[in-house]
């Protein structure tokens, strides 16, 4: 049996584009006498459709498109994802469904059993879980058709408090009892640089446990903050990867099913480094957001610091250097090297820039506020005014010329509130909001692997907001290697303060950092969408009440 794995980039609700791309893949497969083409989860409408699933016309359009696709599937089998109505008047209105198309119509439907409701997932909000299991029989083969989470029933859980089996049901155990020849898993599994190997190991373990080949088809591209790496695979019954599709770009591969049972030594697939994956994921996220929103150009406020430098590089690589513009906005507190370093970076990238000095604007604010502030000493109020002046200038440029402002705040700053609302926290998309400061340095060094793109001085100089004389980040925060480890323990691992301190950190410092995280939730609530590259990003995947006293 010849099976094609179709790894595509979908656009939520863009039925014309999605269906066109799907049909092209099917017609291509027909030319090469492929027996079965496999697409990813909810591919006909794009994943995740969220509350669009509550709209009758949206669900109806999904079913109409699947019927349209089915009509060309006369001499080929196709597995494709989409929502379907639950005929039972009890329970949720929809099933998350894998449709089997052949003979010009829908022949069979398979429903998702395990509906994730953690992190960014909320599938039980719309879908009814499946409890009835059957196999797909086609061309003399019996297949266990599963959807994403259905193979994640025994996934490891990072949260120390919740170290337990997540699900009571094992869909694969139920399907294995029916005697399948191999397993198909269609997925919309978002990227997390901390879970790439874990994800791969889940499919390998399932193949070994049940002595069955596993074919995994994931989607690629980005949907707002979610990034999908693709990385679809065909794994033999011994748990060896026989085929591995590309990361972060559409791809397709046709395999002979018989090769998943042979004893030949499989090829070696070199796994990219974690930082290479993060780099490519962020570029995919920027490009996907702009393309799917109909945007073409971006503007970045360039401070001479590492965050804005890395953001500018990623934007130039995602959109093209001609589509990215930089603004330098020095104040009386800006160092000379901040300007020269920024100018060198724009030269290295061939990115256009302009410089607007904010001294006079800042003095005008001081003068206007003097009757109100009287003779009170300057403090954080004046620091934030400078940041908001820059935010205003950047947004003015955005409004005038249509460039989308890219936010440059990193995860460490966002966590502890080290940023100014309506100032440096402004933007249409947060590029580094899920990248800790120490990881930003790693990313900068990765960017400079072959040649010095980011000036070395930007990487090596002490980080500073430059909002007052001789200011350093360490005036307000511990060193970032210490801060980031505490933040990771608290945010990703949900560890309590006492356990974090017991790992070797000063107890008073730990409690101070945790208090900063908790009291700045209101700031994060107002930030732009954050590109997600970890297992616990700020945004929809971390829901904390604003008014909690805890």
N, C-alpha and C positions, 0 to 999 in steps of 0.2 A: 504494500500500500504506500503510495506517495502522499505525503502530508506536507502542506505548506504552513509555516508559522508567519503570520502577517502582523508585524509590529508597527503600528501606525500612530500618528499624532492626531488627536481628535479635538474638536472645538465644541464646547457645550452649547447645545441648541442650534448649531449650524448644520442643519440636516442636509442641505444641498451639498456642502463640502464633504461632510462625513460620508454620505451615501456615495458620492462620486468617487472618493478614494477607495471605498470598500469594493465598489463594482469594478474599478480598474484592476484591483488585486485579484478578484475572482476571474475576470476575463484573461488576465495574464496566466493564472494557474490553469485555466482551461486549455490554453495554447500548448502547455507543457504536459497535458494529460495527468494533472494532479487529481488525486481522488478526493482529498479532504483539505479545506482551508480553514484555519482557526484564527479568529479575531479575539480581541480582549473584552473584558467585562464592561457592560453598558456602553459598548462602542458606538452603537447607532446614535446615541444622544450625547455622548461625552460624559466623563466622570470627574467630579461628583455633581449631579444635577441639582442636589439639595431640594429646596422647596418648590422648584419647578415641577417636581413630581406630584404636587398637590393640584396642578392645573390639568383639567380634563383634556384640553386641546393639545397640551404637550405630550401626554401619554398616548393620546390617539395618533398624534403625528409619528411617534416612535413605532407604533404598530403598523401604520401605513407604510413607513419606510422599509420595515422588515418584509412586509408583503411585496413591496416593489423589488427588493433585493432577491427575494425568493423566486421571483418569476424568471430570473436569468440562471437559476441554479438547477437546470434540467438534467445535466449529465455530470454533476459534481456535488459533493457534500460540503456544507458550510456550517460552522458553529460560530454564532455571533451573539453578543450580549445586548440586552435591552430590558426595560421593565415590561411586565405583563400584568393584566388585571387578575386579582384573586377572585375566582368564581364563588367562593364561600362567603356568605354575607357576614360571617363572624371573622374577626381578626383584621389585620391591616389590609389596605385596599390593593396593595401591589406585591408581586414577587420580583426579586432580582433574578433575572432569567437568562439561561443559555439556550438560545433557539437552535434547533437543528433543521437546516433547510436542504432539501433535495427534491428532485422530481417536479420542480417549479412551485413548491409550496412549503409551508411550515409542517414538518412531519412530527416533531417531538419537542417538548420543553423540559428543561431541567432547572430546578430552583435552588437558590443558595440557602444553605442551612444555618451557617454561623454568621450572624450579623454583628459586626464590631460596633461597639458603642463607647469606645475609649479614644483618648487623644482627639484627633481631628475627625474621627468617624462617628456617625450617628445614624446608621442604616436602619436600626429598629424603629426610628421615627417614621419611616415610610413603608418598610417591607415586612412581610410575614415570613417567619423562618420555615423552611421545608422540613418535613419529618417523614416523607415517603421516598424511598430510594429505588432506582431502577437503572439499568444500563442502556447505552446506545448500541444497537447492533447495526453494522453497516459493512457491506462487502466482506462478510465472513468474519469480522472482528467484533469483539465486545469491548466497549469503552466505558470507563468510569468518568463521567463529566462532572467536574467540580468547579466552583467559582471562588477564587482568591482565598478568603479566610477559611474555607472548608478544609484546607490542608494545614491550617495553623492552630489546630485544636490543642496541641501541646507546646505552643510557643513559650519561650522563656519570658518571664516578667521581671523588669528592672526594679520596680518599686518593692523595697524591702518589706513594706507593710502588707503587700498583696502577693507574696510569693506563694502561689497556689496554682492549680490547674484552672485555666480561665473558663473552659467549657465542660459541660457534663457529657456532651454528645461528640462522638468521633465519626463524621461522615465517611471517612475513608475506611474505617473498620466495617461500617454497614455495607459499603459498596464492595469491599474485598470479599465479603461472604457470598456475593453473587457471581464470583468468578470472572472478573474482567481480564482482558489481555493487556491492557495498558491504561494509564491515567492521563486525563487532559485537565489542565487547570487554566482557566481564563481569568485574568487579573487586571486590576487597576491599583497597583501597589506603589504608593509614593516612596520617593527616595529618602533615605536617612543614611548619612555616612557612618553612623554607628551600627547600622543593621545590615549592611550589604552582605557580609559573610554569613550572618545569622540567617538571612533570607535564603541564601543559596543552600545552606546546610539543611534547612527544613525540607527542601525538595529532594536532596540527596538521601536524607534519612528515611523519607517516605518510600523512595524507590527501593532502598535496602530492606526496610521493614517488611514490605509486602512483596518483594521480589518481582516488582513490576516497573516497566519504563514509565517515566513521567515526562509529559510535554507541557511546558509552561509558557504561556503567551501573555506578556505584560504590555501596557501601553507606554508611549513615550511622549515627551513634551511637557508643557506646564499649563496649569489651570489656576490663575491668580497666584496664591502663595504655594500651592502644591506643585512639586516637580516630580516627574516620572522618568526613571532612568532606562526603561526598557529592559535590556539584559535577558530577553527570553531565552529559554534553554530546552534542549532535549537531553534527557538523562536515561542511561540504560538501566536494566534491572539490577545491576551491581552498584548503582549509585555513582557512576562515572559520567561526567558531562561529555556528550558526544558532539553536540552543536551548541554554540553560544552566540547569540545575536549581539549587535552593537549596543553600546551605552549612549544614551542621549541623542539618538537620531533614528528616524524611521529605517526599518530593515525588514527583509523577508528572507526566509531560508526554506528550501524544500528538502525533506529528508525521506529516506526509505525506512519504513518501519522495521524491516528485517534487520537493519544495521543496529537497532537498539537491543538486539538479542545476540549479536555476534561477540566473539571473545577477542576481537582485535583490540590492540592497545589504543585507547582513545587519544585524540590530540591534546596537547597541553594548551590551556587558555590562560594567558598571563593577566592577572588581575591588576588593574591600574591602582596606583597608590591612593590613599584616602584623600590627600590634598588635590590630586588630579581629578578625582571624582567631584569634590566640592567645587573646584574651579569650573568644571564643565557643567555642573548642575546650576550654578549661579548664572552662567552665560545662557543656559537653556531657559532659566526662569525669567531673565530680563527679556530675551528675545520673544518668548511665548507671550508674556504680558503685553508687550508692545504690539506684536503682530495681531493678536486676537482682540485687542482693544482698538485697533486701527491707528495706533500712534507710530510715528517714525523717528522722532528726534528727542534727545534728552539733554538736560542741563545739569551740571554738577557744580556745587560750590567748592572750590579747591582751596584748602586752608594751608597746605604745606605739611599736613599730617598724614599718617599712614592710612587712615580709614577712607578719606576722600581720594587718596591716590589709588588705592586698590579698586574703589568703586569706579573711578574714571577708566581704568584699564579694562575692567570687566565690561563696562558699557561700550567702550570702543570696539572690543572684540565681539560683542553681541550684536551691535547695531551698525558698525562701520564707523571709522574715525570722522567721516564727513557728517555724520548724523549726531555727533556729540559735541557739546559746547561747554567750556569751563569758564567760571567767573571767579576772579581773585578779588577779595574785598578786605584788604588790610586795614588795621586800625592803628592807633598810636602804640598798642601793645604788641603788634606783630613783629616778629624778628625778621631781619633782612633775609636770612636763609629760607624762611617760609615762602617768600616771594620768588627767590631765585630757584629754589628746589621745584616749586610749582611750575615755573616757566620751563625748566629743563624737562620736566615730565611731559608737558604739552608738546614740546619739541620732539621728544622721543616717540610720542604717539601720533604726531602730525594732527593734533586737535586744535581747533581755533579757540581763542580765549580773549577776554577783555579784563581790565582791572578798574575797579571803582573803589576809591579810598573812602572810608566811612567816617573819617575824623570829623568833618564839618557836620555831617548828619547827626553824629553822636553828640556833638556840642550843642546842636539845636535842641535835641531832646533834653539835655542837661539844663539848658536855659529855660525851656518851657516848663520843666518840672521843679525848678528851683523854688518858686513860691510855695509849692506843695511840700517838697522835701526839706526846705529851709536849710539849716546848716548840718544836717545829719551826715555822718561820714558815708562815703561810697561803699557799697557792699554788693551782694549778689543781684540786687535790683539793677544796678548799672551794668553788671556783667551780662545779665539777660537782655537788656536793651540792645547791646551790640549784636547778640545772636539773633534777636528779632528783626533788627535792621537788615541783617544779611538775608534772613528768611523772606522779608518783604521785597527786597531787591530781586531775589531769585524768582519769587512768584510773579513779580511784575514782568520779568523777562519771559517767564512761562506763558503768561496771559497774552503778551504782545506777539510772541512769535510761535506759540504752540509747542514749545519744548516741554516735555514732562520732567519735573524736578525729581531727581533720584535722591532719596534720603541716604545719608552716610553713617548713621549711628550704628555701633556694633552691639552685640548682645550683652556684653559686660556693662556698658553704659546704660542700656535700656533697663537692665535688671535693677540697678541701684538708683535710677533716676538722674544719672549724670548727663543731663541734657535739658534743653529749654523748649517747652511747649510753644508752638507757633514760631519757633526760631530754627535751631538746627534739627529739630524733630519733625520739621515739615517735609512734605514730599508726596509724590503719587505712588511710589513703591520703595520699600526698604530693602536694600540689597544685602546688607551685612547684619541685619537685625537678629539673625539666628547664628551668627559667627562670633564666638568669644574673641576678646582682644588678642590673646595669645595665638589663636587660630588665624587672626588677621595677619599677624607677623609671619606665620608659616605660609600663608597664602601669598604674601608679598615675596617671600624667598622662592616659592615655587614659580611665580611669574618671572623672576629674574634668573631662572635656571640656566638658560642658554645665553642670555645677554641682559645687560642692566637696563631694564625698562623703567623701573622705579628707582630714582636716585638713591644711592646707598645712605646718604645722610637722612633721608626721610625714614628709613628703616631703623637706623641706629640712634637717632637723637631721642632724648626723653620726651614722652608724649605730654602735650600741653594744650589746653583750650585757648591760651593766649588772650584772656579777657582781663588780665591785670598784670602788673609788672612781675617778672620772674615766676610766673605761675607754672606749676607742674601738676599733673594728675595725682601724683603721690601726696600732694598737700591734703587731698580729701579722701583718697583711697589707698589701700595697701598695694603692694606690687601686684601686677596683673596675674602673675603665675600663681600667687596665693589666692587672690580674689576669685579667679576663674575656677579653681578647684573647689572652693567653698560654694560658689554658685552652682556648679555642676552637681555637687552632692545634694544641695537643697532643691534645685529646680528639676533636674533630670531624675534623680534617685529618690526624691522626697524624704531625705533623711532628716530627723529632728536635730536640733542644735546640739544636744548633749553628745550624740553619736558623731557629729561632724567634729566637735572639739576633741573627742576621744581619739580621733584619727591623727591628732598632732597639731591642732590649731588652737590659738589663744581663745579661750571661751568668751571673753568680752568682745573680741573682734568678731567672732562668729555671730553673736547675738546682734551686734551693731549692723552687720551686713544683712542679716535676715530681716531686721526691722526696716532697713532701707528698701529691700525688695518688696516687703508687704505694704509699706506706706506709699509706694510709687505706682501702685496698680492703676490709679486714675490717669497717670500719664500714658502708660502703655495702651490704655483703652482708646486713646485718641491718636495713636500712631497709624501710619499708612500700612497697607498689607505687607507682611514680612515674608520673604522667600524662605521656605522651610527646608533645612538641610540636616536637622537633628531629629531625635525621637521626641523632643519636647520643646517646640518653639512657642514663643509668645503669640497670642492670637486665639483662634478658635480651638486649638488643641490644649489650651490651659485656661480654664474658666474659674476665676477667683472673684468673689464678690467685692465690689469696690468699698462698701461701707463696713466690712467685717472688722471687728476688733479682736485680732488674734495674732 
